[in-house]
Amino acid sequence: MPLSDFLGALKDNPYFGAGFGLVGVGTALALARKGAQVGMIFFRRNYMITLEVPSRDKSYHWLLSWITKHARHTQHLSVETSYLQHESGRIQTQFDFHPSPGNHIIWYKHKWIRVERTREKQMVDLHTGTPWESVTFTSLGRDRNVFFNILQEARELALKQEEGRTVMYTAMGAEWRPFGFPRRRRPLSSVVLDHGVGERIVDDVKEFIEHPKWYTDRGIPYRRGYLLYGPPGCGKSSFITALAGELGYSICLMSLSDRSLSDDRLNHLLSVAPQQSLILLEDVDAAFISRELLPTENPLAYQGMGRLTFSGLLNALDGVASSEARIVFMTTNFIERLDPALIRPGRVDVKQYVGHCTSWQLAQMFRRFYPDEPEQEGERFSQRALEQHPELSAAQVQGHFMLFKTDAAGSINNVSQIRA
């Protein structure tokens, strides 16, 4: 049979025609599907922009609040419960709703933005025990400024929520985490130190903050160390808290007695401390004592309670790898227990004794608690209190005033009842 006749017979065969048609349709659909995939990949690469923010990033919680504000119509929510204390002392329970894991659509500045919040159920943060999360923003176009504007707005929103408050940080693993909720700033006038003491420290800190170029021009490391020492209850920690509120700074609390603290971790934490923060090392004498006070037969005792060594502490405060633009406050009740190497200039630039209340302090504290009383009443309280208690701490005096909140005369007539 000639070839032309064979092809004609196949053409007239209905089974062959149907099969060929099915193959052609299948091939066309496969090509269309592949073309759509390639086209979508091309479109995403050239006409879409994506931003991923992991939960470890500092802006992650800012963005959750920002999403909550803009995704008001989403129907998939997660709740975060918090407690707010009013000035009246009443506690109010507050429920904040955040978009739950999943996809959410937001209309922002004439653009549709797809927000995808994902949660890894198999991966957990070992420090907090919470699952790993991330938020991915997807927008049409190639303009990155839309994400920059979102991050800027989220930051401003977070700062507005913390306005007038002091944020406390604590060391969690290799990073700083907010400790509790931001506290209302404590007025600097609420902490009464001896005449001129508080003013000298405040002026020194502000002078340091305002003149970074002075240090740079002279090749001096831009960092400042302060040591407040004296009997317990005299206002050392309270003054540092009030100072942070005065400066608008946060406070990073660190315990040198933490057994998990090592030399490398301490150095790392000091280098990644949040900007505009005071690093507070309380009761440094509890972690290390002077080498002169140790028995010579046990030199290893000087290495402290945990894995942190004394040389590691010195290097973190004033070593080659120590960070700059840093303000460190240390407190101690027993300065004589501290090694001279720890409190030498460069590590501690300002040492200030905060001792028992003087006559001037007692009078000022009385006037603050009882502002409507005549000035001479404060002098009378001061004189009578020192006659019966030559050494009074600010905490003792405040506790006494709390017993006579509205009875100024009673606080004067019962100074003998001040608790030791």
C-alpha positions in Angstrom: 0.0 0.0 0.0 1.4 3.4 -1.0 2.3 5.7 1.9 -0.2 8.3 0.8 -3.0 5.8 1.0 -1.8 4.7 4.5 -1.9 8.2 5.8 -5.3 8.8 4.2 -6.6 5.7 6.0 -5.3 7.0 9.4 -6.9 10.3 8.7 -10.2 8.8 8.1 -9.9 6.5 11.2 -12.1 8.0 14.0 -10.2 6.3 16.8 -6.8 7.7 15.6 -8.3 11.2 15.2 -9.8 11.2 18.7 -6.5 10.0 20.2 -4.5 12.6 18.4 -6.9 15.2 19.4 -6.6 14.2 23.1 -2.8 14.3 22.9 -2.9 17.7 21.3 -5.3 19.1 24.0 -3.2 17.6 26.8 0.0 19.0 25.3 -1.6 22.4 25.0 -2.8 22.3 28.6 0.6 21.3 29.8 2.3 24.0 27.8 -0.3 26.5 29.1 0.3 25.4 32.7 4.1 25.6 32.3 3.8 29.0 30.7 1.6 30.2 33.5 4.1 29.0 36.1 7.0 30.7 34.2 5.0 33.8 33.8 4.1 33.9 37.5 7.7 33.4 38.5 8.7 36.2 36.1 6.0 38.4 37.4 7.0 37.8 41.0 10.6 38.5 40.3 10.0 41.7 38.4 6.7 43.2 39.6 6.3 42.0 43.2 8.4 42.8 46.3 8.5 40.7 49.5 9.7 41.4 53.0 10.2 38.7 55.7 10.5 39.6 59.3 11.5 36.7 61.7 10.3 36.8 65.3 13.9 37.3 66.6 14.0 40.7 64.9 13.4 43.7 67.2 10.8 45.1 64.8 8.6 41.9 64.9 6.4 42.9 67.8 6.2 46.5 66.5 4.8 45.0 63.2 2.3 42.9 65.1 0.9 46.0 66.7 0.9 47.8 63.3 -0.9 44.9 61.6 -3.5 44.9 64.4 -4.2 48.6 63.7 -4.6 48.2 60.0 -6.1 44.7 59.7 -9.3 45.6 61.6 -11.6 43.6 59.4 -9.8 40.2 59.6 -11.8 37.4 61.1 -8.8 35.2 62.3 -7.4 36.6 65.5 -5.1 35.8 68.4 -5.5 37.3 71.8 -2.8 38.8 74.1 -3.9 39.6 77.7 -2.3 42.3 79.8 -3.0 44.2 83.0 -2.9 48.0 83.3 -2.6 49.8 86.6 -4.2 53.2 86.7 -3.1 56.1 88.9 -6.0 55.3 91.2 -4.5 51.9 91.9 -7.3 50.0 90.0 -6.1 47.1 87.8 -7.7 46.8 84.4 -7.6 43.7 82.2 -6.8 44.6 78.6 -7.3 42.3 75.6 -5.2 43.0 72.5 -6.2 41.1 69.3 -3.6 40.3 66.8 -4.1 38.7 63.4 -3.6 34.9 63.8 -1.2 32.8 61.7 -2.5 32.8 58.1 -3.0 35.2 55.2 -4.4 38.7 55.6 -5.0 41.5 53.1 -4.3 45.2 54.0 -5.1 48.3 52.1 -2.2 50.7 52.7 -1.5 54.0 50.9 -3.5 53.0 47.7 -1.9 49.5 47.6 -3.0 46.0 48.5 -0.5 44.3 50.7 -0.7 40.6 51.5 0.5 39.7 55.0 1.3 36.1 55.8 2.0 35.2 59.5 3.5 31.7 59.8 4.3 29.7 62.9 6.7 26.7 63.0 5.1 24.1 65.3 8.2 21.9 65.2 10.7 24.6 66.1 10.7 26.3 69.5 12.8 29.2 70.9 14.8 27.5 73.7 15.0 30.7 75.8 11.3 31.6 75.8 9.6 28.3 74.9 7.5 30.0 72.2 7.3 28.7 68.6 9.3 30.4 65.9 7.3 32.8 63.9 7.7 35.1 60.9 5.7 37.7 59.1 5.9 38.2 55.3 4.7 41.3 53.5 4.1 41.1 49.7 3.3 44.1 47.6 2.9 44.8 43.9 5.6 46.9 42.3 9.4 47.3 43.0 9.3 50.2 45.4 11.0 49.3 48.7 9.9 52.5 50.3 6.5 51.0 51.1 8.2 48.6 53.5 10.4 51.3 54.9 7.3 53.4 55.6 5.6 50.5 57.3 8.6 49.8 59.6 8.9 53.5 60.4 5.2 53.7 61.3 5.4 50.5 63.4 8.4 52.0 65.3 6.6 55.3 65.9 3.6 53.4 67.1 5.7 51.4 69.6 7.4 54.5 70.9 4.1 56.2 71.4 2.9 53.3 73.4 6.0 53.5 75.6 5.9 57.3 75.8 6.3 58.4 79.4 7.4 54.9 80.5 10.7 53.2 81.3 11.3 49.9 79.6 13.2 47.3 81.7 15.3 44.7 79.8 16.8 41.5 81.2 19.4 39.1 79.6 17.8 36.1 78.0 20.4 33.9 76.4 22.4 36.0 73.9 19.9 38.9 73.7 18.0 41.4 75.7 14.3 40.9 76.2 11.7 43.3 77.8 11.1 42.4 81.4 7.4 42.8 82.2 5.5 45.8 81.0 7.0 49.3 80.6 6.8 51.2 83.9 5.7 54.8 84.5 8.7 57.0 84.6 9.7 57.9 88.1 10.2 61.7 88.6 13.8 62.6 89.4 12.5 64.8 92.2 11.0 61.8 93.9 14.4 60.5 94.9 16.0 62.9 97.5 19.8 62.4 97.8 22.1 64.6 99.7 22.4 68.2 98.6 24.0 68.4 95.1 24.7 64.7 94.8 21.9 63.9 92.3 22.6 67.1 90.3 26.3 66.3 89.8 25.5 62.8 88.4 22.7 64.1 86.1 25.0 66.8 84.8 27.8 64.4 84.2 25.6 61.9 82.3 24.0 64.6 80.1 27.4 66.1 79.3 28.6 62.6 78.3 25.6 62.0 76.1 25.8 65.4 74.4 29.5 65.3 73.4 30.4 62.1 71.6 32.6 64.0 69.1 34.8 65.2 71.9 35.8 61.7 72.8 36.2 60.7 69.1 38.5 63.6 68.4 40.8 62.7 71.3 40.8 59.0 70.7 39.1 58.3 74.0 36.6 55.3 74.2 33.1 56.7 74.2 31.8 55.0 77.3 31.2 56.0 80.9 31.1 54.0 84.2 29.5 55.0 87.5 29.7 53.4 90.9 27.1 54.2 93.6 28.1 52.8 96.9 26.8 53.0 100.5 24.4 51.3 103.0 21.4 49.5 101.7 18.1 51.3 101.3 19.6 54.7 100.7 18.3 55.2 97.2 21.0 54.0 94.8 18.8 51.8 92.6 15.9 54.3 92.9 18.0 57.1 91.7 19.2 55.1 88.7 15.6 54.3 87.8 14.6 58.0 88.1 17.6 59.0 86.1 16.6 56.7 83.2 13.2 58.3 83.2 14.7 61.8 83.2 16.9 60.9 80.2 14.2 58.9 78.4 16.4 55.8 78.5 15.6 52.2 79.2 17.4 50.0 81.8 19.2 46.7 81.2 19.4 44.7 84.3 22.2 42.1 84.6 23.1 39.9 87.5 26.8 39.0 87.6 25.9 36.1 90.0 24.0 34.3 87.2 25.7 30.9 87.0 25.0 30.7 83.2 26.9 33.9 82.6 30.3 33.4 80.9 33.0 35.8 79.7 31.9 35.6 76.1 28.2 36.0 76.9 28.8 39.0 79.0 30.9 40.7 76.3 28.3 39.9 73.7 25.4 41.2 75.9 27.2 44.5 76.6 27.9 45.0 72.9 24.3 44.4 71.8 22.6 46.3 74.6 19.6 48.4 73.3 20.5 51.9 72.3 19.7 54.7 74.7 19.8 52.4 77.7 21.6 52.3 81.1 23.3 49.0 81.9 22.8 48.3 85.6 25.0 45.8 87.5 23.6 45.7 91.0 25.5 44.4 94.1 28.7 43.7 92.2 30.4 42.8 95.5 28.1 39.7 95.6 29.8 38.3 92.5 33.5 39.3 93.1 35.4 40.4 96.1 38.8 41.9 96.4 41.8 39.6 96.0 43.3 41.0 99.2 40.4 39.6 101.2 40.7 36.0 99.9 42.8 33.3 101.6 46.0 32.8 99.6 45.6 29.0 99.7 42.4 29.2 97.6 43.0 31.6 94.7 40.3 29.9 92.5 37.6 31.3 94.8 38.2 34.6 93.2 36.7 33.4 90.0 33.2 34.1 91.3 30.1 32.0 91.7 29.5 31.0 88.0 31.5 30.7 84.8 32.2 34.4 84.6 35.8 35.2 85.6 37.1 38.5 87.0 39.4 39.1 84.1 36.5 38.5 81.8 34.5 41.2 83.6 37.4 43.6 83.4 37.9 43.0 79.7 34.1 43.4 79.0 34.1 46.8 80.8 37.4 48.2 79.4 39.0 45.7 77.0 40.1 45.8 73.4 36.8 44.2 72.2 34.5 46.2 74.6 31.7 48.2 73.0 31.4 51.9 73.0 28.5 54.4 73.3 27.7 52.7 76.6 26.7 53.9 80.1 27.2 51.4 82.9 26.0 51.8 86.5 27.3 49.6 89.3 26.0 49.5 92.9 27.4 48.0 96.0 26.9 48.1 99.7 30.5 47.3 100.5 33.0 49.2 98.4 35.9 47.8 100.5 35.2 44.4 99.1 35.7 45.5 95.5 39.1 45.0 93.8 40.8 48.2 93.0 41.2 47.0 89.4 37.4 47.0 89.0 36.9 50.6 90.1 39.9 52.3 88.5 39.4 55.2 86.1 38.3 53.9 82.7 36.1 51.3 84.2 34.5 53.5 86.8 34.8 57.2 86.0 32.6 58.5 88.7 32.3 57.1 92.2 29.6 58.5 94.5 28.8 57.7 98.1 25.0 57.5 98.8 24.8 57.3 102.5 22.4 57.7 105.4 20.0 60.6 105.4 21.4 64.0 106.3 19.4 66.8 108.0 18.8 68.5 104.7 17.5 65.2 103.1 15.1 64.5 105.9 13.6 68.0 105.6 13.3 67.7 101.8 11.6 64.3 102.1 9.1 65.7 104.7 8.2 68.6 102.4 7.6 66.2 99.5 5.3 64.0 101.5 3.5 66.9 103.2 3.7 69.8 100.7 1.0 71.8 102.6 2.9 71.9 105.9 5.0 74.9 106.9 8.7 74.7 106.1 9.8 74.8 109.7 7.9 71.5 110.3 10.4 69.8 108.0 13.2 71.1 110.0 11.6 70.0 113.3 11.1 66.5 111.9 14.7 66.3 110.7 16.0 67.4 114.1 13.9 65.0 116.1 14.6 62.1 113.8 18.4 62.4 113.9 18.3 62.8 117.7 16.8 59.4 118.1 18.2 57.7 115.0 21.6 59.0 113.9 21.7 56.7 110.9 18.5 56.6 108.9 18.1 55.2 105.4 15.7 56.8 102.9 13.8 53.5 102.8 13.2 53.7 106.6 12.0 57.3 106.4 9.7 56.5 103.5 8.2 53.6 105.3 7.6 55.8 108.3 5.8 58.4 106.2 3.6 55.7 104.7 2.3 55.0 108.2 1.2 58.6 108.5 0.2 59.5 105.0 -2.2 62.3 106.0 -0.9 63.0 109.5 2.2 65.2 109.3 2.1 65.9 113.1 1.8 62.2 113.8 4.9 61.5 111.8 6.9 64.1 113.8 5.5 63.0 117.2 6.2 59.3 116.5 9.8 59.4 115.1 10.7 56.9 117.8 8.6 54.3 115.9 10.8 54.4 112.8 11.7 50.8 112.0 15.3 49.8 112.1 
